[in-house]
Amino acid sequence: MRILFNHLYPSLKSRIEKCLSKFDFGELRFLTKELQRCVKQFWNFGTLGEIFLSVEDAQGLVKLIGEVAKEVREDREVRLEQFKTAKKKMDEEDIEYFEEDVRKVDKIENRKKVDRGNFFVDVMEISGTLAYVYKQNVS
């Protein structure tokens, strides 16, 4: 699994960076979920004292998912601000459509409920796995 991940990681990373530059949040959510599924497989490396990426790649991945979370958060804030100004001219159907669109992008419907499709849950799981596996190598 480690060899396969190391082979796929560079292309996955470049696709995520490309989606970030194009603000393609649908594809970005899919790629982040797949990255989370891959990284989650290496949780046991933390107890074995092994690593699955070089320390530099792990630090780069932490920065990348930080950028992803930041961009999604900023996009959501911008869309909500636009909604506040446009809401005066919208009817009920338009308001429902907008709120549905916000949920599609970041999958945050209710902050009290942990949704397995929640974008930020995926980011936190990736960060948690990296922190656990690289606890002595990554600051």
N, C-alpha and C positions, 0 to 999 in steps of 0.2 A: 504494500500500500504506500509506503514511504517513497519508493522509486517512482510509482505512478504519479503521486502527488507532486513530486519534484519535477517531473516531466510536464505536467499540466499547469503548474502554478504560474510560470511566466506568461502563458497565453491568457489565463484567467485574469491575471493582474492587468495585462494590457487591455483586455476587454472592459474591465471595470473602469480603468482610467479613461477609455474612449467614451463609455456611457456617461461618466462624470462630465466630460467636456461637452457632450451633446445634451446634457440634462435629460437623458432617457431613463427616467426613474422606474418604469416598468421592467425594462431589461436589467437595470441595476439591482432591483429587488430580487429578481430571479437569480442573478449571479451571486449576490450576497448570500442568499439561502443555500445555494450549492456550495459556496466556499465554507459556510458554517457547517454543513454536513460533512465535508471533507476534514476540516480541522477537528471536529468533534471526535473523529476516529482516533486521534492521537492523544487523547486525554491521559491514557495509561502511561505515556512516555514520561510524564511528570514523576510518577512513582518509581519508574525504572531508571531515571536519571539520564534518559536519552533525549535527543532533539530530532526534529523532522525537517527543519529548515536551518540554514545558517543563521547565526545571530543577526547579521546585517539584514537578511531577508525578513526575519521575524520583526525587526525594528521597522523596516519599510512597510510591512503589512499592518503594523499597529498605526503608523502614520496614515496609510491609505484608508483604513476603515474609519479612522478619525475624520478624515476629509469627507468621506461618504456620509457619515452621520451629520457633519456640519452642513453639507450642501442640502441634504434632505430637510433638515430643520429650518435652514434659511429659506428654502423654497416654500415650505409650508407657511412660514410667517409672512412671506411676500403675498402668497395667494390669499391668506386670511385678511391681510390688510386691504388687498384689492376688493375682496368680498365686502368689507365694511363700507367702502365708498360706493360700490355698485348695488348694494342690498336695497337701497332706497328705490331703485328702478326695477327691481325684480319681483316676480310673482312667486307664489308658493312652489310651483313646479320647478322654476329656475333655481330657487334656493335649495331644494332637495337634490337637484342635479349637481350643484356645486359641492354640497356636502358629501355626496357620493364620490365625486371626483377626488376630494381631499382624502377620503378613506382609502381609495384605490391606490394612491401614491404611497402613503406611508403606513397604511393598515393600522392606524390608531383610532379605534372606535370608542374604547372605554379604557382609560388609564388604570382603572382598578382591576380589570380583567387581564390576565397574561394570555395573550393570543399567540399561538404557535406560529402564525404567519406574520407576526409583528416584526417590522423591519428592525426596530431598535433592539428587540430581543435577540435577533440574529447577530447584530453587531456586538452586543454584550457577551454573547456566548463565545464568539470568536476571540474577543479580548480576554475573557476569563480563561479560556483554554491556553492561549499564548502566555498569559501571566503565570498559570500553574506550571506549564511545561518549562518555561524559560525563567522561572522565578529567581534563579541565581545569575542569569546572564543578561536579562533585560531590565533596565531601570526605568 
